[in-house]
């Protein structure tokens, strides 16, 4: 049986990850990163990476899953942003 | 002395909260919520609320602080969105 606090962590992980998904998928599809700040998005990706490391350290499944999914999507978007900024000079 | 995993959780909390701040403050200043999806933003706010409850349950200071700050800002933005959508019929 799942404990109450575990259920809450999975609800939390599902909500915050699901709310991030549509915008992330749209950005990945269109490759349009003009509305994103490189600095702020890098900071976000570093933060999500640290939450993932923290989740692994305290062995918290909800934190690991939520941040692993977000990190993959954020990493793809950040790659587009870096490409658009420095290679295509958008 | 802070343990390594505690330091990582504070770095994570600082990065993800700081990356959310400028956009949140801009939205609060301009009250322009047209680019936000009510459904997705509600889901995000519910998720952040659950993370906060979870942080309180497992007594994790970084999770509590990060999500408390984000919840206040997200709550203000969501109020604007609800007002603009249902009262001003933007």
Backbone of each chain as nested JSON, in Angstrom:
{
  "chains": [
    {"id": "A", "residues": [
      {"number": 1, "name": "UNK", "atoms": {"N": [0.839, -1.208, 0.0], "CA": [0.0, 0.0, 0.0], "C": [0.874, 1.258, 0.0]}},
      {"number": 2, "name": "UNK", "atoms": {"N": [0.45, 2.216, -0.811], "CA": [1.157, 3.492, -0.828], "C": [0.754, 4.325, 0.393]}},
      {"number": 3, "name": "UNK", "atoms": {"N": [1.737, 5.001, 0.978], "CA": [1.456, 5.92, 2.091], "C": [0.841, 7.203, 1.515]}},
      {"number": 4, "name": "UNK", "atoms": {"N": [0.128, 7.962, 2.372], "CA": [-0.504, 9.22, 1.925], "C": [0.516, 10.161, 1.286]}},
      {"number": 5, "name": "UNK", "atoms": {"N": [1.676, 10.311, 1.942], "CA": [2.652, 11.276, 1.412], "C": [3.225, 10.809, 0.065]}},
      {"number": 6, "name": "UNK", "atoms": {"N": [3.25, 9.502, -0.157], "CA": [3.713, 9.001, -1.459], "C": [2.688, 9.318, -2.544]}},
      {"number": 7, "name": "UNK", "atoms": {"N": [1.409, 9.116, -2.214], "CA": [0.342, 9.433, -3.174], "C": [0.405, 10.907, -3.552]}},
      {"number": 8, "name": "UNK", "atoms": {"N": [0.557, 11.765, -2.528], "CA": [0.635, 13.212, -2.789], "C": [1.827, 13.538, -3.683]}},
      {"number": 9, "name": "UNK", "atoms": {"N": [2.965, 12.868, -3.456], "CA": [4.145, 13.155, -4.284], "C": [3.908, 12.735, -5.733]}},
      {"number": 10, "name": "UNK", "atoms": {"N": [3.165, 11.639, -5.958], "CA": [2.885, 11.206, -7.338], "C": [1.876, 12.138, -8.0]}},
      {"number": 11, "name": "UNK", "atoms": {"N": [0.888, 12.615, -7.231], "CA": [-0.069, 13.594, -7.78], "C": [0.7, 14.865, -8.159]}},
      {"number": 12, "name": "UNK", "atoms": {"N": [1.582, 15.311, -7.268], "CA": [2.396, 16.505, -7.521], "C": [3.234, 16.325, -8.78]}},
      {"number": 13, "name": "UNK", "atoms": {"N": [3.92, 15.183, -8.875], "CA": [4.795, 14.909, -10.021], "C": [3.994, 14.879, -11.317]}},
      {"number": 14, "name": "UNK", "atoms": {"N": [2.817, 14.242, -11.276], "CA": [1.973, 14.144, -12.47], "C": [1.497, 15.53, -12.907]}},
      {"number": 15, "name": "UNK", "atoms": {"N": [1.032, 16.336, -11.942], "CA": [0.506, 17.672, -12.277], "C": [1.591, 18.592, -12.854]}},
      {"number": 16, "name": "UNK", "atoms": {"N": [2.725, 18.71, -12.168], "CA": [3.732, 19.672, -12.65], "C": [4.352, 19.198, -13.962]}},
      {"number": 17, "name": "UNK", "atoms": {"N": [4.559, 17.879, -14.115], "CA": [5.13, 17.377, -15.373], "C": [4.121, 17.527, -16.502]}},
      {"number": 18, "name": "UNK", "atoms": {"N": [2.855, 17.175, -16.253], "CA": [1.819, 17.267, -17.292], "C": [1.599, 18.711, -17.724]}},
      {"number": 19, "name": "UNK", "atoms": {"N": [1.727, 19.652, -16.79], "CA": [1.519, 21.061, -17.146], "C": [2.671, 21.59, -17.998]}},
      {"number": 20, "name": "UNK", "atoms": {"N": [3.837, 20.972, -17.882], "CA": [5.02, 21.395, -18.649], "C": [5.01, 20.785, -20.058]}},
      {"number": 21, "name": "UNK", "atoms": {"N": [4.386, 19.597, -20.186], "CA": [4.431, 18.823, -21.434], "C": [3.935, 19.551, -22.696]}},
      {"number": 22, "name": "UNK", "atoms": {"N": [2.693, 20.097, -22.733], "CA": [2.182, 20.655, -23.993], "C": [3.077, 21.758, -24.568]}},
      {"number": 23, "name": "UNK", "atoms": {"N": [3.521, 22.691, -23.708], "CA": [4.383, 23.784, -24.167], "C": [5.72, 23.232, -24.662]}},
      {"number": 24, "name": "UNK", "atoms": {"N": [6.255, 22.246, -23.923], "CA": [7.539, 21.653, -24.294], "C": [7.434, 20.944, -25.641]}},
      {"number": 25, "name": "UNK", "atoms": {"N": [6.364, 20.174, -25.823], "CA": [6.184, 19.431, -27.079], "C": [5.982, 20.403, -28.245]}},
      {"number": 26, "name": "UNK", "atoms": {"N": [5.219, 21.479, -28.005], "CA": [5.008, 22.503, -29.038], "C": [6.349, 23.132, -29.451]}},
      {"number": 27, "name": "UNK", "atoms": {"N": [7.166, 23.468, -28.451], "CA": [8.47, 24.083, -28.736], "C": [9.361, 23.115, -29.507]}},
      {"number": 28, "name": "UNK", "atoms": {"N": [9.328, 21.828, -29.114], "CA": [10.148, 20.823, -29.798], "C": [9.659, 20.648, -31.244]}},
      {"number": 29, "name": "UNK", "atoms": {"N": [8.331, 20.653, -31.444], "CA": [7.761, 20.491, -32.796], "C": [8.106, 21.676, -33.695]}},
      {"number": 30, "name": "UNK", "atoms": {"N": [7.893, 22.897, -33.175], "CA": [8.072, 24.1, -34.006], "C": [9.529, 24.553, -34.04]}},
      {"number": 31, "name": "UNK", "atoms": {"N": [10.328, 24.098, -33.091], "CA": [11.72, 24.545, -32.914], "C": [11.815, 26.068, -32.717]}},
      {"number": 32, "name": "UNK", "atoms": {"N": [10.685, 26.693, -32.375], "CA": [10.66, 28.141, -32.169], "C": [10.993, 28.456, -30.714]}},
      {"number": 33, "name": "UNK", "atoms": {"N": [12.189, 28.985, -30.474], "CA": [12.641, 29.252, -29.103], "C": [12.808, 30.751, -28.853]}},
      {"number": 34, "name": "UNK", "atoms": {"N": [12.259, 31.566, -29.761], "CA": [12.471, 33.015, -29.659], "C": [11.933, 33.599, -28.351]}},
      {"number": 35, "name": "UNK", "atoms": {"N": [10.818, 33.043, -27.864], "CA": [10.212, 33.552, -26.641], "C": [10.933, 33.132, -25.369]}},
      {"number": 36, "name": "UNK", "atoms": {"N": [11.95, 32.301, -25.501], "CA": [12.656, 31.808, -24.309], "C": [13.917, 32.608, -24.031]}},
      {"number": 37, "name": "UNK", "atoms": {"N": [14.184, 32.842, -22.738], "CA": [15.435, 33.47, -22.342], "C": [16.467, 32.366, -22.115]}},
      {"number": 38, "name": "UNK", "atoms": {"N": [17.626, 32.495, -22.809], "CA": [18.675, 31.466, -22.686], "C": [19.151, 31.334, -21.24]}},
      {"number": 39, "name": "UNK", "atoms": {"N": [19.36, 32.477, -20.585], "CA": [19.837, 32.474, -19.204], "C": [18.855, 31.8, -18.259]}},
      {"number": 40, "name": "UNK", "atoms": {"N": [17.586, 32.209, -18.354], "CA": [16.557, 31.675, -17.455], "C": [16.312, 30.189, -17.721]}},
      {"number": 41, "name": "UNK", "atoms": {"N": [16.351, 29.803, -19.009], "CA": [16.088, 28.399, -19.327], "C": [17.265, 27.505, -18.901]}},
      {"number": 42, "name": "UNK", "atoms": {"N": [18.479, 28.054, -18.998], "CA": [19.656, 27.3, -18.529], "C": [19.558, 27.089, -17.025]}},
      {"number": 43, "name": "UNK", "atoms": {"N": [19.172, 28.151, -16.324], "CA": [19.009, 28.089, -14.871], "C": [17.959, 27.026, -14.502]}},
      {"number": 44, "name": "UNK", "atoms": {"N": [16.852, 27.016, -15.243], "CA": [15.792, 26.044, -15.016], "C": [16.324, 24.623, -15.207]}},
      {"number": 45, "name": "UNK", "atoms": {"N": [17.069, 24.401, -16.31], "CA": [17.6, 23.06, -16.603], "C": [18.594, 22.62, -15.52]}},
      {"number": 46, "name": "UNK", "atoms": {"N": [19.44, 23.548, -15.06], "CA": [20.399, 23.224, -13.984], "C": [19.612, 22.843, -12.719]}},
      {"number": 47, "name": "UNK", "atoms": {"N": [18.564, 23.616, -12.435], "CA": [17.729, 23.344, -11.261], "C": [17.081, 21.975, -11.325]}},
      {"number": 48, "name": "UNK", "atoms": {"N": [16.499, 21.651, -12.475], "CA": [15.843, 20.349, -12.645], "C": [16.878, 19.225, -12.512]}},
      {"number": 49, "name": "UNK", "atoms": {"N": [18.073, 19.443, -13.071], "CA": [19.159, 18.461, -12.952], "C": [19.513, 18.236, -11.473]}},
      {"number": 50, "name": "UNK", "atoms": {"N": [19.615, 19.324, -10.709], "CA": [19.927, 19.207, -9.276], "C": [18.803, 18.499, -8.513]}},
      {"number": 51, "name": "UNK", "atoms": {"N": [17.527, 18.802, -8.849], "CA": [16.412, 18.091, -8.2], "C": [16.495, 16.603, -8.495]}},
      {"number": 52, "name": "UNK", "atoms": {"N": [16.901, 16.258, -9.731], "CA": [17.043, 14.844, -10.102], "C": [18.128, 14.171, -9.255]}},
      {"number": 53, "name": "UNK", "atoms": {"N": [19.28, 14.841, -9.146], "CA": [20.385, 14.31, -8.324], "C": [19.91, 14.142, -6.874]}},
      {"number": 54, "name": "UNK", "atoms": {"N": [19.201, 15.176, -6.386], "CA": [18.684, 15.141, -5.007], "C": [17.719, 13.975, -4.827]}},
      {"number": 55, "name": "UNK", "atoms": {"N": [16.826, 13.777, -5.806], "CA": [15.875, 12.664, -5.757], "C": [16.584, 11.323, -5.681]}},
      {"number": 56, "name": "UNK", "atoms": {"N": [17.67, 11.193, -6.469], "CA": [18.46, 9.948, -6.455], "C": [19.132, 9.767, -5.093]}},
      {"number": 57, "name": "UNK", "atoms": {"N": [19.624, 10.879, -4.519], "CA": [20.322, 10.801, -3.234], "C": [19.391, 10.383, -2.099]}},
      {"number": 58, "name": "UNK", "atoms": {"N": [18.177, 10.949, -2.088], "CA": [17.256, 10.593, -0.993], "C": [16.332, 9.439, -1.402]}},
      {"number": 59, "name": "UNK", "atoms": {"N": [16.579, 8.891, -2.608], "CA": [15.813, 7.75, -3.141], "C": [14.309, 8.011, -3.126]}},
      {"number": 60, "name": "UNK", "atoms": {"N": [13.929, 9.147, -3.712], "CA": [12.519, 9.551, -3.761], "C": [12.019, 9.386, -5.205]}},
      {"number": 61, "name": "UNK", "atoms": {"N": [11.181, 8.361, -5.406], "CA": [10.785, 7.97, -6.77], "C": [10.056, 9.078, -7.528]}},
      {"number": 62, "name": "UNK", "atoms": {"N": [9.115, 9.769, -6.86], "CA": [8.337, 10.817, -7.542], "C": [9.245, 11.952, -8.008]}},
      {"number": 63, "name": "UNK", "atoms": {"N": [10.175, 12.361, -7.158], "CA": [11.105, 13.443, -7.525], "C": [11.982, 12.99, -8.692]}},
      {"number": 64, "name": "UNK", "atoms": {"N": [12.433, 11.732, -8.671], "CA": [13.289, 11.209, -9.749], "C": [12.524, 11.212, -11.074]}},
      {"number": 65, "name": "UNK", "atoms": {"N": [11.329, 10.603, -11.09], "CA": [10.564, 10.472, -12.34], "C": [10.192, 11.844, -12.912]}},
      {"number": 66, "name": "UNK", "atoms": {"N": [9.613, 12.708, -12.059], "CA": [9.173, 14.039, -12.531], "C": [10.335, 14.81, -13.148]}},
      {"number": 67, "name": "UNK", "atoms": {"N": [11.484, 14.814, -12.46], "CA": [12.598, 15.628, -12.933], "C": [13.353, 14.978, -14.083]}},
      {"number": 68, "name": "UNK", "atoms": {"N": [13.329, 13.645, -14.168], "CA": [13.978, 12.974, -15.305], "C": [13.241, 13.32, -16.601]}},
      {"number": 69, "name": "UNK", "atoms": {"N": [11.896, 13.237, -16.567], "CA": [11.094, 13.56, -17.764], "C": [11.297, 15.032, -18.144]}},
      {"number": 70, "name": "UNK", "atoms": {"N": [11.189, 15.912, -17.137], "CA": [11.339, 17.35, -17.403], "C": [12.734, 17.665, -17.937]}},
      {"number": 71, "name": "UNK", "atoms": {"N": [13.759, 16.999, -17.379], "CA": [15.139, 17.276, -17.811], "C": [15.354, 16.891, -19.271]}},
      {"number": 72, "name": "UNK", "atoms": {"N": [14.792, 15.75, -19.694], "CA": [14.948, 15.319, -21.091], "C": [14.333, 16.372, -22.023]}},
      {"number": 73, "name": "UNK", "atoms": {"N": [13.078, 16.774, -21.722], "CA": [12.39, 17.764, -22.557], "C": [13.108, 19.114, -22.516]}},
      {"number": 74, "name": "UNK", "atoms": {"N": [13.477, 19.553, -21.319], "CA": [14.16, 20.842, -21.173], "C": [15.515, 20.817, -21.877]}},
      {"number": 75, "name": "UNK", "atoms": {"N": [16.178, 19.666, -21.848], "CA": [17.479, 19.516, -22.506], "C": [17.35, 19.658, -24.022]}},
      {"number": 76, "name": "UNK", "atoms": {"N": [16.295, 19.049, -24.587], "CA": [16.058, 19.154, -26.033], "C": [15.783, 20.617, -26.409]}},
      {"number": 77, "name": "UNK", "atoms": {"N": [14.899, 21.264, -25.632], "CA": [14.539, 22.662, -25.912], "C": [15.769, 23.569, -25.785]}},
      {"number": 78, "name": "UNK", "atoms": {"N": [16.58, 23.318, -24.762], "CA": [17.782, 24.127, -24.552], "C": [18.769, 23.953, -25.721]}},
      {"number": 79, "name": "UNK", "atoms": {"N": [18.855, 22.732, -26.266], "CA": [19.73, 22.497, -27.422], "C": [19.262, 23.343, -28.613]}},
      {"number": 80, "name": "UNK", "atoms": {"N": [17.93, 23.37, -28.849], "CA": [17.389, 24.195, -29.932], "C": [17.736, 25.664, -29.703]}},
      {"number": 81, "name": "UNK", "atoms": {"N": [17.565, 26.1, -28.428], "CA": [17.819, 27.503, -28.1], "C": [19.281, 27.853, -28.366]}},
      {"number": 82, "name": "UNK", "atoms": {"N": [20.206, 26.973, -27.932], "CA": [21.636, 27.216, -28.141], "C": [21.936, 27.234, -29.642]}},
      {"number": 83, "name": "UNK", "atoms": {"N": [21.353, 26.291, -30.387], "CA": [21.559, 26.224, -31.839], "C": [21.034, 27.502, -32.506]}},
      {"number": 84, "name": "UNK", "atoms": {"N": [19.806, 27.895, -32.147], "CA": [19.201, 29.098, -32.748], "C": [19.972, 30.367, -32.396]}},
      {"number": 85, "name": "UNK", "atoms": {"N": [20.511, 30.409, -31.184], "CA": [21.196, 31.618, -30.724], "C": [22.603, 31.734, -31.3]}},
      {"number": 86, "name": "UNK", "atoms": {"N": [23.352, 30.624, -31.272], "CA": [24.772, 30.727, -31.612], "C": [25.119, 30.239, -33.017]}},
      {"number": 87, "name": "UNK", "atoms": {"N": [24.306, 29.352, -33.592], "CA": [24.65, 28.824, -34.913], "C": [23.806, 29.493, -35.995]}},
      {"number": 88, "name": "UNK", "atoms": {"N": [22.486, 29.52, -35.787], "CA": [21.624, 30.202, -36.773], "C": [21.578, 31.71, -36.521]}},
      {"number": 89, "name": "UNK", "atoms": {"N": [22.112, 32.153, -35.377], "CA": [22.097, 33.573, -34.959], "C": [20.702, 34.177, -35.127]}},
      {"number": 90, "name": "UNK", "atoms": {"N": [19.699, 33.45, -34.601], "CA": [18.298, 33.899, -34.699], "C": [18.13, 35.229, -33.979]}}
    ]},
    {"id": "B", "residues": [
      {"number": 1, "name": "UNK", "atoms": {"N": [26.862, 21.75, 10.025], "CA": [27.31, 21.619, 8.622], "C": [26.195, 21.012, 7.765]}},
      {"number": 2, "name": "UNK", "atoms": {"N": [26.018, 21.591, 6.596], "CA": [25.029, 21.052, 5.662], "C": [25.587, 19.806, 4.987]}},
      {"number": 3, "name": "UNK", "atoms": {"N": [24.738, 18.805, 4.821], "CA": [25.133, 17.594, 4.093], "C": [25.125, 17.919, 2.583]}},
      {"number": 4, "name": "UNK", "atoms": {"N": [25.85, 17.11, 1.79], "CA": [25.911, 17.337, 0.336], "C": [24.521, 17.365, -0.286]}},
      {"number": 5, "name": "UNK", "atoms": {"N": [23.667, 16.404, 0.11], "CA": [22.348, 16.351, -0.528], "C": [21.482, 17.556, -0.155]}},
      {"number": 6, "name": "UNK", "atoms": {"N": [21.739, 18.133, 1.026], "CA": [21.004, 19.346, 1.413], "C": [21.454, 20.529, 0.55]}},
      {"number": 7, "name": "UNK", "atoms": {"N": [22.776, 20.631, 0.349], "CA": [23.302, 21.723, -0.494], "C": [22.707, 21.61, -1.893]}},
      {"number": 8, "name": "UNK", "atoms": {"N": [22.688, 20.387, -2.445], "CA": [22.134, 20.181, -3.794], "C": [20.661, 20.578, -3.83]}},
      {"number": 9, "name": "UNK", "atoms": {"N": [19.911, 20.259, -2.771], "CA": [18.482, 20.611, -2.774], "C": [18.291, 22.127, -2.734]}},
      {"number": 10, "name": "UNK", "atoms": {"N": [19.177, 22.858, -2.035], "CA": [19.066, 24.321, -1.993], "C": [19.471, 24.936, -3.329]}},
      {"number": 11, "name": "UNK", "atoms": {"N": [20.502, 24.349, -3.979], "CA": [20.898, 24.835, -5.315], "C": [19.728, 24.615, -6.277]}},
      {"number": 12, "name": "UNK", "atoms": {"N": [19.121, 23.417, -6.207], "CA": [17.978, 23.084, -7.069], "C": [16.833, 24.065, -6.832]}},
      {"number": 13, "name": "UNK", "atoms": {"N": [16.493, 24.291, -5.56], "CA": [15.386, 25.185, -5.211], "C": [15.656, 26.601, -5.71]}},
      {"number": 14, "name": "UNK", "atoms": {"N": [16.907, 27.071, -5.526], "CA": [17.267, 28.418, -5.962], "C": [17.151, 28.552, -7.482]}},
      {"number": 15, "name": "UNK", "atoms": {"N": [17.691, 27.562, -8.207], "CA": [17.682, 27.629, -9.68], "C": [16.267, 27.59, -10.251]}},
      {"number": 16, "name": "UNK", "atoms": {"N": [15.45, 26.62, -9.829], "CA": [14.12, 26.507, -10.438], "C": [13.228, 27.684, -10.026]}},
      {"number": 17, "name": "UNK", "atoms": {"N": [13.36, 28.145, -8.773], "CA": [12.54, 29.289, -8.34], "C": [12.996, 30.561, -9.049]}},
      {"number": 18, "name": "UNK", "atoms": {"N": [14.317, 30.779, -9.121], "CA": [14.855, 31.987, -9.764], "C": [14.5, 32.025, -11.253]}},
      {"number": 19, "name": "UNK", "atoms": {"N": [14.449, 30.859, -11.9], "CA": [14.14, 30.833, -13.337], "C": [12.662, 31.141, -13.574]}},
      {"number": 20, "name": "UNK", "atoms": {"N": [11.822, 30.912, -12.571], "CA": [10.381, 31.171, -12.68], "C": [10.053, 32.638, -12.383]}},
      {"number": 21, "name": "UNK", "atoms": {"N": [10.896, 33.277, -11.534], "CA": [10.623, 34.626, -11.038], "C": [10.423, 35.715, -12.1]}},
      {"number": 22, "name": "UNK", "atoms": {"N": [11.375, 35.921, -13.045], "CA": [11.236, 37.068, -13.964], "C": [9.935, 37.03, -14.762]}},
      {"number": 23, "name": "UNK", "atoms": {"N": [9.587, 35.846, -15.319], "CA": [8.359, 35.716, -16.096], "C": [7.14, 35.954, -15.202]}},
      {"number": 24, "name": "UNK", "atoms": {"N": [7.175, 35.411, -13.983], "CA": [6.059, 35.575, -13.051], "C": [5.871, 37.045, -12.685]}},
      {"number": 25, "name": "UNK", "atoms": {"N": [6.975, 37.728, -12.385], "CA": [6.904, 39.145, -11.998], "C": [6.395, 39.982, -13.175]}},
      {"number": 26, "name": "UNK", "atoms": {"N": [6.885, 39.663, -14.393], "CA": [6.432, 40.383, -15.592], "C": [4.919, 40.218, -15.78]}},
      {"number": 27, "name": "UNK", "atoms": {"N": [4.437, 38.971, -15.619], "CA": [2.998, 38.701, -15.773], "C": [2.193, 39.438, -14.713]}},
      {"number": 28, "name": "UNK", "atoms": {"N": [2.714, 39.461, -13.482], "CA": [2.018, 40.155, -12.394], "C": [1.985, 41.668, -12.668]}},
      {"number": 29, "name": "UNK", "atoms": {"N": [3.106, 42.206, -13.176], "CA": [3.184, 43.648, -13.48], "C": [2.236, 44.029, -14.61]}},
      {"number": 30, "name": "UNK", "atoms": {"N": [2.281, 43.262, -15.714], "CA": [1.497, 43.64, -16.903], "C": [0.05, 43.142, -16.811]}},
      {"number": 31, "name": "UNK", "atoms": {"N": [-0.199, 42.168, -15.941], "CA": [-1.51, 41.506, -15.828], "C": [-1.937, 40.86, -17.145]}},
      {"number": 32, "name": "UNK", "atoms": {"N": [-0.981, 40.675, -18.07], "CA": [-1.274, 40.072, -19.367], "C": [-1.141, 38.545, -19.27]}},
      {"number": 33, "name": "UNK", "atoms": {"N": [-2.274, 37.863, -19.29], "CA": [-2.255, 36.407, -19.118], "C": [-2.74, 35.691, -20.39]}},
      {"number": 34, "name": "UNK", "atoms": {"N": [-2.775, 36.439, -21.504], "CA": [-3.335, 35.869, -22.728], "C": [-2.542, 34.64, -23.217]}},
      {"number": 35, "name": "UNK", "atoms": {"N": [-1.23, 34.666, -23.0], "CA": [-0.39, 33.561, -23.473], "C": [-0.468, 32.321, -22.593]}},
      {"number": 36, "name": "UNK", "atoms": {"N": [-1.212, 32.398, -21.497], "CA": [-1.282, 31.254, -20.572], "C": [-2.54, 30.423, -20.811]}},
      {"number": 37, "name": "UNK", "atoms": {"N": [-2.389, 29.122, -20.707], "CA": [-3.543, 28.221, -20.772], "C": [-4.089, 28.049, -19.353]}},
      {"number": 38, "name": "UNK", "atoms": {"N": [-5.387, 28.328, -19.18], "CA": [-5.999, 28.224, -17.844], "C": [-5.882, 26.805, -17.297]}},
      {"number": 39, "name": "UNK", "atoms": {"N": [-6.153, 25.809, -18.15], "CA": [-6.09, 24.41, -17.731], "C": [-4.694, 24.006, -17.278]}},
      {"number": 40, "name": "UNK", "atoms": {"N": [-3.711, 24.331, -18.122], "CA": [-2.331, 23.94, -17.823], "C": [-1.804, 24.671, -16.59]}},
      {"number": 41, "name": "UNK", "atoms": {"N": [-2.183, 25.95, -16.462], "CA": [-1.681, 26.724, -15.328], "C": [-2.339, 26.271, -14.018]}},
      {"number": 42, "name": "UNK", "atoms": {"N": [-3.602, 25.877, -14.104], "CA": [-4.285, 25.344, -12.916], "C": [-3.612, 24.044, -12.478]}},
      {"number": 43, "name": "UNK", "atoms": {"N": [-3.309, 23.203, -13.455], "CA": [-2.631, 21.928, -13.19], "C": [-1.28, 22.178, -12.52]}},
      {"number": 44, "name": "UNK", "atoms": {"N": [-0.547, 23.174, -13.04], "CA": [0.751, 23.54, -12.479], "C": [0.592, 23.98, -11.023]}},
      {"number": 45, "name": "UNK", "atoms": {"N": [-0.405, 24.851, -10.762], "CA": [-0.617, 25.356, -9.4], "C": [-1.002, 24.224, -8.443]}},
      {"number": 46, "name": "UNK", "atoms": {"N": [-1.857, 23.306, -8.908], "CA": [-2.238, 22.149, -8.077], "C": [-0.99, 21.312, -7.764]}},
      {"number": 47, "name": "UNK", "atoms": {"N": [-0.154, 21.109, -8.8], "CA": [1.075, 20.335, -8.623], "C": [2.016, 20.97, -7.611]}},
      {"number": 48, "name": "UNK", "atoms": {"N": [2.208, 22.276, -7.722], "CA": [3.094, 22.988, -6.794], "C": [2.535, 22.913, -5.372]}},
      {"number": 49, "name": "UNK", "atoms": {"N": [1.202, 23.029, -5.25], "CA": [0.551, 22.903, -3.942], "C": [0.819, 21.516, -3.345]}},
      {"number": 50, "name": "UNK", "atoms": {"N": [0.686, 20.484, -4.171], "CA": [0.947, 19.116, -3.681], "C": [2.415, 18.929, -3.294]}},
      {"number": 51, "name": "UNK", "atoms": {"N": [3.346, 19.5, -4.079], "CA": [4.77, 19.419, -3.709], "C": [5.004, 20.087, -2.354]}},
      {"number": 52, "name": "UNK", "atoms": {"N": [4.299, 21.221, -2.132], "CA": [4.44, 21.927, -0.853], "C": [3.939, 21.049, 0.305]}},
      {"number": 53, "name": "UNK", "atoms": {"N": [2.761, 20.432, 0.13], "CA": [2.212, 19.531, 1.152], "C": [3.193, 18.379, 1.4]}},
      {"number": 54, "name": "UNK", "atoms": {"N": [3.719, 17.833, 0.296], "CA": [4.674, 16.725, 0.399], "C": [5.929, 17.168, 1.168]}},
      {"number": 55, "name": "UNK", "atoms": {"N": [6.441, 18.347, 0.849], "CA": [7.619, 18.889, 1.537], "C": [7.367, 19.013, 3.038]}},
      {"number": 56, "name": "UNK", "atoms": {"N": [6.148, 19.474, 3.391], "CA": [5.79, 19.606, 4.815], "C": [5.712, 18.234, 5.473]}},
      {"number": 57, "name": "UNK", "atoms": {"N": [5.153, 17.261, 4.736], "CA": [5.017, 15.906, 5.289], "C": [6.364, 15.244, 5.562]}},
      {"number": 58, "name": "UNK", "atoms": {"N": [7.307, 15.39, 4.605], "CA": [8.613, 14.742, 4.809], "C": [9.609, 15.714, 5.466]}},
      {"number": 59, "name": "UNK", "atoms": {"N": [9.115, 16.902, 5.846], "CA": [9.933, 17.93, 6.513], "C": [11.205, 18.247, 5.744]}},
      {"number": 60, "name": "UNK", "atoms": {"N": [11.022, 18.566, 4.451], "CA": [12.154, 18.889, 3.583], "C": [12.126, 20.387, 3.285]}},
      {"number": 61, "name": "UNK", "atoms": {"N": [13.1, 21.103, 3.899], "CA": [13.083, 22.568, 3.868], "C": [13.168, 23.141, 2.447]}},
      {"number": 62, "name": "UNK", "atoms": {"N": [14.039, 22.586, 1.607], "CA": [14.215, 23.126, 0.249], "C": [12.933, 22.973, -0.564]}},
      {"number": 63, "name": "UNK", "atoms": {"N": [12.28, 21.823, -0.458], "CA": [11.024, 21.589, -1.181], "C": [9.948, 22.558, -0.68]}},
      {"number": 64, "name": "UNK", "atoms": {"N": [9.899, 22.77, 0.645], "CA": [8.903, 23.682, 1.225], "C": [9.112, 25.108, 0.712]}},
      {"number": 65, "name": "UNK", "atoms": {"N": [10.35, 25.619, 0.84], "CA": [10.626, 27.016, 0.466], "C": [10.382, 27.243, -1.027]}},
      {"number": 66, "name": "UNK", "atoms": {"N": [10.957, 26.368, -1.867], "CA": [10.828, 26.538, -3.325], "C": [9.363, 26.56, -3.743]}},
      {"number": 67, "name": "UNK", "atoms": {"N": [8.581, 25.624, -3.213], "CA": [7.192, 25.514, -3.652], "C": [6.285, 26.55, -2.997]}},
      {"number": 68, "name": "UNK", "atoms": {"N": [6.637, 27.021, -1.805], "CA": [5.845, 28.083, -1.179], "C": [5.959, 29.367, -1.994]}},
      {"number": 69, "name": "UNK", "atoms": {"N": [7.194, 29.727, -2.373], "CA": [7.406, 30.947, -3.186], "C": [6.682, 30.819, -4.53]}},
      {"number": 70, "name": "UNK", "atoms": {"N": [6.881, 29.671, -5.181], "CA": [6.268, 29.457, -6.5], "C": [4.747, 29.472, -6.397]}},
      {"number": 71, "name": "UNK", "atoms": {"N": [4.208, 28.889, -5.321], "CA": [2.748, 28.823, -5.174], "C": [2.134, 30.212, -5.001]}},
      {"number": 72, "name": "UNK", "atoms": {"N": [2.804, 31.069, -4.239], "CA": [2.298, 32.443, -4.05], "C": [2.226, 33.155, -5.403]}},
      {"number": 73, "name": "UNK", "atoms": {"N": [3.348, 33.102, -6.156], "CA": [3.399, 33.779, -7.453], "C": [2.403, 33.156, -8.439]}},
      {"number": 74, "name": "UNK", "atoms": {"N": [2.371, 31.822, -8.492], "CA": [1.462, 31.132, -9.412], "C": [0.007, 31.417, -9.046]}},
      {"number": 75, "name": "UNK", "atoms": {"N": [-0.269, 31.546, -7.744], "CA": [-1.619, 31.845, -7.271], "C": [-2.078, 33.228, -7.725]}},
      {"number": 76, "name": "UNK", "atoms": {"N": [-1.163, 34.208, -7.637], "CA": [-1.489, 35.573, -8.083], "C": [-1.778, 35.569, -9.589]}},
      {"number": 77, "name": "UNK", "atoms": {"N": [-0.892, 34.901, -10.355], "CA": [-1.049, 34.85, -11.813], "C": [-2.356, 34.139, -12.189]}},
      {"number": 78, "name": "UNK", "atoms": {"N": [-2.646, 33.064, -11.498], "CA": [-3.876, 32.302, -11.774], "C": [-5.118, 33.156, -11.482]}},
      {"number": 79, "name": "UNK", "atoms": {"N": [-5.05, 33.979, -10.433], "CA": [-6.173, 34.876, -10.128], "C": [-6.4, 35.848, -11.279]}},
      {"number": 80, "name": "UNK", "atoms": {"N": [-5.311, 36.422, -11.813], "CA": [-5.425, 37.324, -12.962], "C": [-6.055, 36.602, -14.145]}},
      {"number": 81, "name": "UNK", "atoms": {"N": [-5.579, 35.362, -14.367], "CA": [-6.07, 34.587, -15.512], "C": [-7.572, 34.325, -15.378]}},
      {"number": 82, "name": "UNK", "atoms": {"N": [-7.992, 33.931, -14.164], "CA": [-9.412, 33.662, -13.917], "C": [-10.213, 34.954, -14.101]}},
      {"number": 83, "name": "UNK", "atoms": {"N": [-9.701, 36.064, -13.573], "CA": [-10.375, 37.359, -13.711], "C": [-10.495, 37.737, -15.189]}},
      {"number": 84, "name": "UNK", "atoms": {"N": [-9.365, 37.636, -15.917], "CA": [-9.366, 38.01, -17.339], "C": [-10.28, 37.109, -18.17]}},
      {"number": 85, "name": "UNK", "atoms": {"N": [-10.357, 35.844, -17.811], "CA": [-11.133, 34.884, -18.593], "C": [-12.626, 34.996, -18.308]}},
      {"number": 86, "name": "UNK", "atoms": {"N": [-12.998, 35.086, -17.044], "CA": [-14.421, 34.99, -16.695], "C": [-15.081, 36.332, -16.381]}},
      {"number": 87, "name": "UNK", "atoms": {"N": [-14.314, 37.317, -15.953], "CA": [-14.942, 38.591, -15.589], "C": [-14.742, 39.626, -16.7]}},
      {"number": 88, "name": "UNK", "atoms": {"N": [-13.48, 39.782, -17.148], "CA": [-13.252, 40.732, -18.246], "C": [-13.536, 40.089, -19.599]}},
      {"number": 89, "name": "UNK", "atoms": {"N": [-13.691, 38.75, -19.623], "CA": [-13.922, 37.969, -20.857], "C": [-12.903, 38.339, -21.935]}},
      {"number": 90, "name": "UNK", "atoms": {"N": [-11.607, 38.338, -21.528], "CA": [-10.513, 38.685, -22.444], "C": [-10.45, 37.669, -23.583]}}
    ]}
  ]
}
